[in-house]
Amino acid sequence: MKMTVFIAVLFFILGTTGYMAIEGWGLLDAAYMTAITLSTVGFLEVHDLSDGGRLFTIFLIFTGVGYFLYLGGVFISSVVDGEIKSMLGRQRLNSKIKKMNDHYIICGYGRIGRVLCKFVAEDTQDIVVVEQSEELKDFLEKDKIHYIIGDAGNEEVLEKAGIKRARALVAVLATDTANVFLVLTARQLNPDIYIMARAASPMVKKKFYAAGANQVESPYDIGGVSMALKLLRPTVSSFLDTALSRESDAIQIEEAFVPETSDYVGKALKNSGIRQNYNLIIIAIKEKSGHMVFAPHFETIIHPRDTLIVMGKTEDLKAFRYALGNI
């Protein structure tokens, strides 16, 4: 770009200097003649031209004007190519979204939405963001997130995001009103989808549940609890931060679903080999009914559709989840 501007300025200086040297004109007349020649506006000459001046004008037209016409062509071509690439890119993105199943739809790509996407993307790329602001498009492309620009409360937009095939939807729009309406619309479109919503005010949580949300979270409540824990139990807080963070391979806490066909079904924890083979600790079991068993006894039987809360190293957790068929 700098080189293009430099060459354009060079042509203008060359034309102005040439008319001043050949015709003996002043700076203003020479600059004006150069401008109307390079711009091809067709105005009459400032003064009558000598033969040398006419030859110089012909030279300026074939070189300078040709260069500016070439620049115009390049500019138009780049604009057209950019629009075509944008259209093709959008079509490819829509095609990928149409093929998605059991994916996550995150509505809103503000501060919370972006952090949420970053965390979920560490486990899966099956994420579709619905964001209304065109200004966040560059961030979405930079973060390599599948996205749709549109109103998340619009049924057509949610259908484009594949809500009828999605595993879960998260409502993190700017206001509680918008999130409640989104939850209501999403529940009508897919009665079976898991819906999590952000509530700015604790007073509206009941409205979210009435609209069809499965889980409602308040960032302010979570932040307050986290601060209190760090203040009163800093060592516990530090441990949890490490265990729940994806940045450390030293220790992680994960959940592992036990399918009905698993070889672990019907076995007691002491006979399962989970501790011996994978060096993992079972810290809790969520039963099919939803009941949570903390610090389960070694005689506890593993049932189908249990969810095991396990702690250990990242590589061991991955191996165990693979053995269960979770990966």
C-alpha positions as CSV (number, residue, x, y, z in Angstrom):
1,M,0.0,0.0,0.0
2,K,2.8,2.4,0.9
3,M,4.6,1.6,-2.4
4,T,1.4,2.3,-4.4
5,V,0.9,5.7,-2.8
6,F,4.6,6.5,-3.3
7,I,4.4,5.7,-7.0
8,A,1.2,7.8,-7.4
9,V,2.9,10.8,-5.7
10,L,6.0,10.2,-7.8
11,F,3.9,10.5,-11.0
12,F,2.3,13.7,-9.8
13,I,5.7,15.3,-8.9
14,L,7.1,14.1,-12.3
15,G,4.3,15.7,-14.2
16,T,4.4,19.0,-12.3
17,T,8.2,19.2,-12.6
18,G,8.0,18.3,-16.3
19,Y,5.5,21.1,-17.2
20,M,7.5,23.6,-15.2
21,A,10.8,22.7,-17.0
22,I,9.3,22.3,-20.5
23,E,6.7,25.1,-20.6
24,G,8.2,27.4,-18.0
25,W,4.9,27.5,-16.0
26,G,4.5,28.3,-12.4
27,L,4.0,25.6,-9.7
28,L,0.2,26.0,-9.5
29,D,-0.4,25.9,-13.3
30,A,1.9,22.9,-13.7
31,A,0.3,21.0,-10.8
32,Y,-3.2,21.8,-12.2
33,M,-2.3,20.5,-15.7
34,T,-0.8,17.3,-14.2
35,A,-4.0,16.8,-12.1
36,I,-6.4,17.1,-15.0
37,T,-4.2,14.9,-17.2
38,L,-3.8,12.1,-14.7
39,S,-7.5,12.2,-13.8
40,T,-8.6,12.3,-17.5
41,V,-11.4,14.8,-16.6
42,G,-11.0,16.4,-20.1
43,F,-10.6,20.0,-19.1
44,L,-8.8,22.4,-21.6
45,E,-5.1,23.0,-21.2
46,V,-4.0,25.8,-18.8
47,H,-2.0,27.4,-21.6
48,D,-1.2,26.5,-25.1
49,L,1.3,23.6,-25.2
50,S,4.5,23.6,-27.2
51,D,5.4,20.5,-29.2
52,G,7.6,19.4,-26.3
53,G,4.7,19.9,-23.9
54,R,2.4,17.9,-26.1
55,L,4.9,15.0,-26.3
56,F,5.3,15.1,-22.5
57,T,1.5,15.1,-22.1
58,I,1.3,12.0,-24.3
59,F,4.0,10.3,-22.2
60,L,2.1,11.2,-19.0
61,I,-1.2,9.9,-20.3
62,F,0.3,6.5,-21.4
63,T,2.3,6.0,-18.3
64,G,0.6,7.8,-15.4
65,V,-3.0,7.4,-16.5
66,G,-2.3,3.8,-17.4
67,Y,-1.0,3.2,-13.9
68,F,-4.0,4.8,-12.3
69,L,-6.4,2.8,-14.4
70,Y,-4.5,-0.3,-13.4
71,L,-4.8,0.6,-9.8
72,G,-8.5,1.1,-10.2
73,G,-8.8,-2.3,-11.8
74,V,-6.8,-3.9,-8.9
75,F,-9.0,-2.2,-6.3
76,I,-12.2,-3.3,-8.0
77,S,-10.9,-6.8,-8.4
78,S,-9.8,-7.0,-4.7
79,V,-13.3,-5.8,-3.6
80,V,-15.1,-8.3,-5.8
81,D,-12.7,-11.1,-4.8
82,G,-13.1,-10.2,-1.2
83,E,-16.9,-10.4,-1.5
84,I,-16.7,-13.7,-3.3
85,K,-14.4,-15.2,-0.7
86,S,-16.6,-13.9,2.0
87,M,-19.7,-15.5,0.4
88,L,-17.9,-18.8,-0.2
89,G,-16.5,-18.8,3.4
90,R,-20.0,-18.2,4.7
91,Q,-21.4,-21.0,2.6
92,R,-18.7,-23.4,3.9
93,L,-19.4,-22.4,7.4
94,N,-23.2,-22.9,7.0
95,S,-22.5,-26.3,5.4
96,K,-20.4,-27.3,8.5
97,I,-23.1,-26.2,10.9
98,K,-25.7,-28.2,9.0
99,K,-23.7,-31.3,9.5
100,M,-23.2,-30.8,13.2
101,N,-25.0,-33.1,15.7
102,D,-25.0,-33.2,19.5
103,H,-23.2,-29.8,19.5
104,Y,-23.2,-26.8,21.8
105,I,-25.0,-23.5,20.9
106,I,-23.7,-20.5,22.8
107,C,-25.8,-17.4,22.4
108,G,-23.8,-14.2,23.0
109,Y,-20.0,-13.7,22.6
110,G,-19.4,-11.0,25.2
111,R,-16.9,-11.5,28.0
112,I,-18.7,-14.5,29.5
113,G,-19.5,-16.1,26.2
114,R,-15.9,-15.8,25.0
115,V,-14.4,-17.3,28.1
116,L,-17.1,-20.1,28.0
117,C,-16.2,-20.9,24.4
118,K,-12.5,-21.0,25.1
119,F,-13.1,-23.5,27.9
120,V,-15.5,-25.7,25.9
121,A,-13.3,-25.7,22.9
122,E,-10.6,-27.5,24.8
123,D,-12.8,-30.5,24.8
124,T,-14.7,-30.1,21.5
125,Q,-14.9,-27.9,18.4
126,D,-18.6,-28.7,18.0
127,I,-19.6,-25.2,19.1
128,V,-21.9,-22.7,17.3
129,V,-22.0,-19.1,18.5
130,V,-25.0,-16.9,17.8
131,E,-24.0,-13.3,18.1
132,Q,-26.0,-10.2,16.9
133,S,-23.1,-7.7,16.8
134,E,-21.2,-7.6,13.5
135,E,-18.3,-6.0,15.4
136,L,-17.5,-9.3,17.1
137,K,-17.2,-11.1,13.7
138,D,-13.4,-10.6,13.6
139,F,-13.0,-12.0,17.1
140,L,-15.1,-15.1,16.2
141,E,-13.0,-15.8,13.1
142,K,-9.8,-15.2,15.0
143,D,-10.9,-17.7,17.6
144,K,-11.9,-20.1,14.9
145,I,-15.4,-20.5,16.2
146,H,-18.4,-21.6,14.0
147,Y,-20.8,-18.7,14.2
148,I,-24.0,-17.1,12.9
149,I,-24.6,-13.4,13.0
150,G,-28.2,-12.7,14.0
151,D,-30.7,-12.4,16.7
152,A,-30.6,-15.4,19.0
153,G,-34.3,-14.9,19.9
154,N,-35.3,-15.4,16.3
155,E,-36.5,-19.0,15.5
156,E,-35.0,-19.0,12.0
157,V,-31.6,-18.1,13.4
158,L,-31.8,-20.9,16.1
159,E,-32.8,-23.4,13.4
160,K,-29.8,-22.4,11.3
161,A,-27.7,-23.0,14.4
162,G,-29.1,-26.6,14.5
163,I,-31.0,-26.3,17.7
164,K,-33.1,-29.4,16.9
165,R,-29.9,-31.5,16.7
166,A,-27.9,-29.7,19.5
167,R,-26.9,-31.2,22.9
168,A,-27.1,-28.0,24.8
169,L,-27.8,-24.2,24.6
170,V,-26.3,-21.6,26.8
171,A,-28.0,-18.2,27.0
172,V,-25.4,-15.5,27.9
173,L,-27.0,-12.4,26.2
174,A,-26.6,-8.9,27.6
175,T,-29.9,-8.7,29.6
176,D,-32.1,-11.0,31.6
177,T,-35.1,-10.1,29.4
178,A,-33.3,-11.3,26.3
179,N,-32.1,-14.5,28.0
180,V,-35.6,-15.4,29.3
181,F,-37.1,-14.9,25.8
182,L,-34.3,-17.0,24.3
183,V,-34.8,-19.8,26.8
184,L,-38.6,-19.8,26.1
185,T,-38.0,-19.9,22.3
186,A,-35.3,-22.6,22.5
187,R,-37.5,-24.8,24.7
188,Q,-40.4,-24.6,22.2
189,L,-38.1,-25.5,19.3
190,N,-36.4,-28.4,21.1
191,P,-38.2,-29.8,24.2
192,D,-35.3,-32.2,25.0
193,I,-32.3,-29.8,24.8
194,Y,-30.3,-29.0,27.9
195,I,-30.5,-25.2,28.5
196,M,-28.2,-23.2,30.8
197,A,-28.8,-19.5,31.3
198,R,-27.0,-16.6,32.9
199,A,-29.0,-14.5,35.3
200,A,-27.8,-11.1,36.2
201,S,-30.3,-10.8,39.0
202,P,-31.1,-13.6,41.5
203,M,-34.7,-12.3,41.5
204,V,-35.4,-13.6,38.0
205,K,-34.1,-17.2,38.4
206,K,-37.7,-18.5,38.9
207,K,-38.6,-17.0,35.6
208,F,-35.8,-18.8,33.8
209,Y,-36.9,-22.1,35.2
210,A,-40.5,-21.4,34.3
211,A,-39.4,-20.6,30.8
212,G,-37.7,-24.0,30.5
213,A,-34.1,-23.6,31.7
214,N,-32.4,-26.6,33.2
215,Q,-29.7,-24.7,35.0
216,V,-29.4,-21.0,35.9
217,E,-26.2,-19.4,37.0
218,S,-25.4,-15.9,38.3
219,P,-21.8,-14.8,37.6
220,Y,-22.0,-12.5,40.6
221,D,-23.0,-15.3,43.0
222,I,-20.3,-17.5,41.6
223,G,-17.7,-14.7,41.9
224,G,-18.7,-13.9,45.4
225,V,-18.5,-17.6,46.5
226,S,-15.1,-17.9,44.8
227,M,-13.7,-14.8,46.6
228,A,-15.0,-16.0,50.0
229,L,-13.4,-19.4,49.5
230,K,-10.1,-17.8,48.6
231,L,-10.4,-15.6,51.7
232,L,-11.4,-18.3,54.2
233,R,-9.9,-21.5,52.7
234,P,-7.0,-20.4,50.4
235,T,-5.4,-23.8,50.2
236,V,-8.7,-25.5,49.2
237,S,-9.3,-22.8,46.7
238,S,-5.8,-23.2,45.2
239,F,-6.3,-26.9,44.9
240,L,-9.7,-26.5,43.2
241,D,-8.3,-23.9,40.8
242,T,-5.5,-26.3,39.8
243,A,-7.8,-29.3,39.5
244,L,-10.4,-27.5,37.5
245,S,-8.0,-25.6,35.3
246,R,-7.1,-27.1,31.9
247,E,-3.7,-25.4,32.0
248,S,-2.1,-27.9,34.3
249,D,-1.5,-31.6,33.6
250,A,-0.5,-32.4,37.1
251,I,-4.1,-33.1,38.3
252,Q,-7.5,-32.8,36.8
253,I,-11.1,-33.5,37.9
254,E,-13.3,-35.0,35.2
255,E,-16.6,-36.8,34.9
256,A,-16.9,-40.2,33.1
257,F,-20.2,-41.6,32.0
258,V,-20.8,-45.3,32.4
259,P,-22.8,-46.7,29.4
260,E,-25.0,-49.7,29.9
261,T,-22.7,-51.9,27.8
262,S,-19.6,-51.0,29.8
263,D,-17.5,-53.9,31.3
264,Y,-17.4,-51.9,34.6
265,V,-21.2,-52.3,35.1
266,G,-21.9,-54.5,38.2
267,K,-18.4,-54.3,39.6
268,A,-17.5,-53.0,43.0
269,L,-14.9,-50.2,43.0
270,K,-12.4,-52.4,44.6
271,N,-12.6,-54.9,41.8
272,S,-12.9,-52.4,38.9
273,G,-9.2,-51.9,38.5
274,I,-9.7,-48.1,38.1
275,R,-7.3,-47.3,40.8
276,Q,-4.8,-49.9,39.9
277,N,-4.9,-49.6,36.1
278,Y,-5.4,-45.9,35.7
279,N,-4.1,-44.4,39.0
280,L,-7.4,-42.5,39.4
281,I,-9.4,-41.6,42.5
282,I,-13.2,-41.8,42.5
283,I,-14.3,-38.9,44.6
284,A,-18.0,-39.1,43.9
285,I,-20.7,-41.0,41.9
286,K,-23.8,-39.3,40.4
287,E,-26.4,-42.0,40.1
288,K,-28.9,-42.3,37.3
289,S,-31.6,-40.9,39.6
290,G,-29.5,-37.8,40.2
291,H,-28.4,-38.7,43.7
292,M,-24.8,-37.9,44.4
293,V,-22.7,-40.3,46.5
294,F,-19.6,-38.5,47.9
295,A,-16.4,-40.4,48.8
296,P,-18.0,-43.8,47.8
297,H,-17.0,-46.9,49.7
298,F,-14.7,-49.4,48.0
299,E,-17.7,-51.9,48.1
300,T,-19.9,-49.5,46.1
301,I,-21.2,-51.1,42.9
302,I,-21.0,-49.3,39.6
303,H,-24.4,-49.2,37.9
304,P,-25.2,-48.4,34.2
305,R,-25.7,-44.7,33.5
306,D,-23.7,-43.7,36.5
307,T,-21.4,-40.7,36.2
308,L,-18.1,-41.1,37.9
309,I,-16.3,-38.0,39.2
310,V,-12.7,-39.0,38.9
311,M,-9.4,-37.2,39.8
312,G,-6.0,-37.8,38.4
313,K,-3.5,-36.9,35.7
314,T,-4.8,-35.7,32.3
315,E,-3.3,-38.6,30.3
316,D,-4.8,-41.2,32.8
317,L,-8.2,-39.5,32.6
318,K,-8.2,-39.6,28.8
319,A,-7.2,-43.3,28.8
320,F,-10.0,-44.1,31.3
321,R,-12.7,-42.2,29.4
322,Y,-11.5,-43.9,26.2
323,A,-12.0,-47.3,27.9
324,L,-15.5,-46.2,28.8
325,G,-16.2,-45.1,25.3
326,N,-16.6,-41.4,26.3
327,I,-14.1,-40.3,23.7
